[in-house]
């Protein structure tokens, strides 16, 4: 019976499961978003939301608790200095999980775990239509660049010529 189980097992031993979730949260703090399976994203979301709540507290004890998961001082500094201040006026929902397509290899449901707000220095998209741009004139490439950009005739074209030369050489001798 699975009474009072608060987290998914993810078919892993507890130490491996903890390492996976810690790595996902580290990637989330570093890059702002992580692509993984849906089950892992839901579990990592719980841990990431707890870390942002610790970041909002800002005490030394909460920094130490965050360091247990992140294992990197620069990530802890980034969490407390950049990420947590964005959510001062919000009491939850710091991350979002968006379902993506099924993974090609095993058919697992993939998801994108991302922080829910834009960075403070990044402006939002303009509401109106995009501004008109001046037409650009195409530039001519020098002839050397045109030859370098030309694709070979076929995948085995170079090998075929080597093979025929080698074949002709061995027949002659």
Beta strands, then each sheet from edge to edge (+ up, - down):
strand 1: 33-37
strand 2: 95-102
strand 3: 109-115
sheet 1: 1+ 3- 2+
end
